[in-house]
């Protein structure tokens, strides 16, 4: 038979309430008592029934990840990171995809929070970049943690995990410049995402720092998709002699970069001998292409776990909780970039 909380309390020689406090990771338990209870939990292989706990108690031990993002790899990494934190902290996770452009998005999420008794939400772009939506949730006393692009939180509505795309984009563009490239194309992601804006700013900053004149014709609007990379690269590489073709392309994510690489193959352009291509995020796309993509490593698993830990600390009202953390994606050099040699 499965061990019960009563069995744990009896073996540890403490009350059921004390066992509950240890399982919920509450700070009001002495370390020696905590260790004694944890030892009993391990010896009995006790598994708390989180769903029953949510129904029986006043507190909720479920959080939700609300998203609207076409990048499947990004969503999977986010789920893995959040689930890791939930497992450590004794919380359950509800996954809720939605349409951020829907007029009823706020009502939909509020109803979901009430019906499922959700203790808090983790939001990623573009939902995390909708201040009125976030404010409505916070005003209803819903705990929220946002994952955002930038180096500084745009407001104090909720705790944030910031991803410094601008500095990372500057570094990866500088890598191309250091290889001798001056005509560097830019394939943008969705304009509504701050990550696109921040990566564009980093690209422009690197050009300026190296006194390279900005060429607007080398910037192509698009979306975070393979097809966007294909069409964008074809447009860039079809530029006439009055506007020289780029010798390198900065892609706003790896999926776009993979599309650009595919387009180059269709146009008989060898990579990296005739054209260097970089991506961003270090998703599986960057390792599945040939050649493998130079990219910026964005640790989405860790970012998501950090966001979940921030959220749970807010839910538990821990003393002096962290309210912001920051990640800067790191350059990973692979085979899709090479020294530019003018013919």
N, C-alpha and C positions, 0 to 999 in steps of 0.2 A: 504494500500500500504506500501511496505517496505520503511523505512527511507533511505535517501541518504546522502552522505557526505555534500551536500549543505544544507540539513535540519539541520545537526549537527552544521555546521558553523554559520548558521543564529541564532539558538537557543543559541549558546555559545557566539555570538557576536564577532567572530574572522574570519580570512580568511580560505579558504579551505586548503591552504598550511599549516597553523598552525594545523588544524585538522589532516592533513596527518602526520605531524611531531609527534604529540602525539600518533597516532595509531601505528606509526613505532618505538615508544619508543626512539626517538632521544633526545640527551641530551641538545639541544639548546633551550628548551622551559622552561619558568619560571614555578615554582611549582604552583602558583595560577592559571595561564592560563591552565596548565595541568589538574588541578582539575576541572576547569570550563568545559573544553572540555569533560573530562571523565564523568562528571555529565550529560551532554547533550547526550552522547553516551548511557549511562545507561537508561536515561528517554525515549529515542526514540527507545531503543533496536536495535541500529544500528549494522549491521553485515557487515564488509568490505568484498568485493569480492576479495579474494586474487589472484585468477587466473587472473582476469581482470587486477589487479594491476601489476602482473608480466608482462603481455603482453604490457600494456600501458607505463610503466615506464622504465627507464634505469636500475633500480635496480631489482634484483631478490629477491623474498621472499620465496624461496623454498630451503630446504636442503634435502639431501638424506642419507639414511642408507644403506650402502653396506655391505653385509655379505656372508659368506660361512661357515655355522656351522650346524652340524646335530642335535644339541640340541634344540628342539622346544620350551621348556620352557624358555631357555635363550633368544631366538629370540623374543618371546612374551614380556618378561620383558623389553628387550631393546626398543622395539617399544613403549610400554606404557610410559616409561620414557622420550623418545625423544618427543613423541606426547604431553606430559604434558608441556614440555618447549616450544614447538611450539605454543601451545594454549595460553600460557602466553605472548609470544613475537610476536604473529601475523605472524607466518611463517607456511608454508605447508610442509608436509613430503612426500617424494617419497621413497618407499621401493624397493630395487634392489638386489635380490639374484643372486649369480654368482658362477662360478667355479674358485677358486683361482689357480688351477693347469693348467688352460687353457693358451696356448701360447698367445692368443689374449686378455687376461684379461685387460691389460692397455688400448689398443685401444678401447675395449668395454666400459670401464668406461669413458674414455675421450669423446667418441662420445655421451654417455648418458648425460654427464654434459653439453655439447654444445647444444644438441637438446632440452633438457628439461630446459635449462637456470637455472642450479643449482648453488646456491651461495656458497655452501660448502658441505663437506662430513664428515660423522662419520664412522670410520672403527673399526671393532672388529677383534680379531684373527680368522684365520691366516693372513688376509689381512693387518691388522695393524702391523704385524711383518715382512712385506716385504719392506725393506727400499728403494730398487730401484723403486718399484711401487709407493711408497709414494713420493719419490723425483721427479719422472716424473710429478705427479699431482701438487706438490708445484711449480715446475719450470714453469708450465703453469698458475700460479697465481690462482690455486684452493685452497680455504681454507679447511684445513683438521684438524680434531681432532681424535686422536687415543686412544683406550682403550687397555691397555697393562698390562701384568703380570710383577711385579717387584716393587722395591721401588725407583728406580731412572730411569729417562728417558734415553734410550740408545743413544739419539742424540738430536739435536735441530731442527729437520726438521719441527716439528709442535707441538702445544700444546698437552698434554697427560693427560689422567686420568689413574693413576696407581693403580693396585690391588696387594697388598702385600701378595701374596700367600705363600711365603716362611715362613714368621712369623706365619701366620695362620696355616700352615701345621705343624710347630714345636709345636705350642700350642696344636693342636688336637692329635699329636703323644705323647706329654708329658702327656696328659690326660690318654692315654692308659698305659703309663709307671707308672703313679701314681696309677693306679689300679692294678699294680703288673705284667703287661705283659712285657715280654722280647723278645719273639719270635713273632715279628709283621710283617705280610706280607704287601706287597705294590703292589696294582693293578694300573698300570699306565694308563694314557689316551694316546691320540695320541702324538707320539714323536715330531711331527712338531709344537706343541703348546708350547709356553714358560710356560704356566700354569703347564703343566706336569713336566717340568724341575724344576720350582721353588718349586712346592709341593714336589718333590723328594728331593730337597736340604733341605727343612725344615724337612722332615722325617729323613734324615741322620744326620742333626744337632742335633735333639732331642736325637737320639740314642747315638751320641758322647758325648753330655752333661751329659748323665746318665751312661757313661762308659759301654754301651751295645755293644758287638761286632757285627759288620755288617755282615749279612749273605746274600750273593748275591742270593742264591737259593730261597729266600723269596720274590724276586722282579720279577714280571711278566709283560712283555710288553703287551700293548693292545690298546684299543681305548675308546673314551667316549661313550660307549653304554652298554645297558643292557646285550646283548649277550656276550660282552667282560668280564663283571663281572661274568657271569655264568661260562664261560670256565676258566677264571683266578682262580676263587675260587676252582673249581674242581681240577685244577692242583696243587694249593697250598695245599689243604687238602688231596692230594694223595701222599704227600712226605713220603718217607720211614723213618724208625726209625733212620737211620744214620743222617738224616736231620730232626729233630723233626718238626711236624706239628705246624703251628702258632696257638697261642691262641687268636690272634687279627688280624684284617685286616684293613689297611688304604686304602680306595678307593679314586681315584682321583676326582670322582664326585658322586652325589647321585644315578645317573642312574647305574653306575658300582656297587655301594654298594647294590642297590636293586637286581641286578643280582647275586651278591655274596650271599645275603641272601636267594634268591630262590635256589641257588645251595646247600647251607647248608641244607635246608629243604629236598631236594632230597636225600642228603646223611645222613639224620636222625641226623643231628648235631643241637642241640638246641641253640638258640640265646636268651639271651647272656650267658646262663649258661656254655656252652662248647666253645663258640666262640664269641668274641666281634667284631662288625663291625662298622666302621665309614665312613661317606660320606663327601661330600664337596659341598657347594653352597647354601644349604637350599632350594632346589627346591621342588615342590609338591611331587616328588618321596619320599623325606625324611619323609613326613607326611602321605603318602598313604600306606606305608609298615606296616607289623606287625612283630615284634615290630617297632615303629617309630625310625628313625635313628638319632643317635648322628651325628652332622655335623658342618660345619663352615658356618655361615650366611653371604652370599655375597649379598649385597643389590643392585641387578642389576637394579632395577627401578631407584634408586637414582643415581647410577653410570651413567646410560644413560642420565638422566635429566641433570646431571652435565656436561656431555660431550656436550650436545646440547647447554647449556647455554654458555659454553666456545666457541663453534663454532660461535654462534650468536654474541658474544662480539667481536670476530675477524672480522666477516663480517661487523659489524657496526663501526669497528675501534675505539672502546671506549678507553679512556685514561687509561693507566696502567691496561690492561686486565690481568686476571689470566691466566697463561700458563701451570700450572700443579696442579693437586690435587691427593690425595692418600686415598685409603680405605684399611683397614685391616679387613678381615672377622673375625667375632667373634664366639667363641665356643658356641654351643648349645648342652647341654647334654640331651639325651632322653633315651629310653629304650633298645637300641641295644648294650650298653656297661655295663659291670659289673666287680666287683672285681674278679681277677683271684685267684682261689683256687686250688692248686696243689693236684691232687688225690693221 
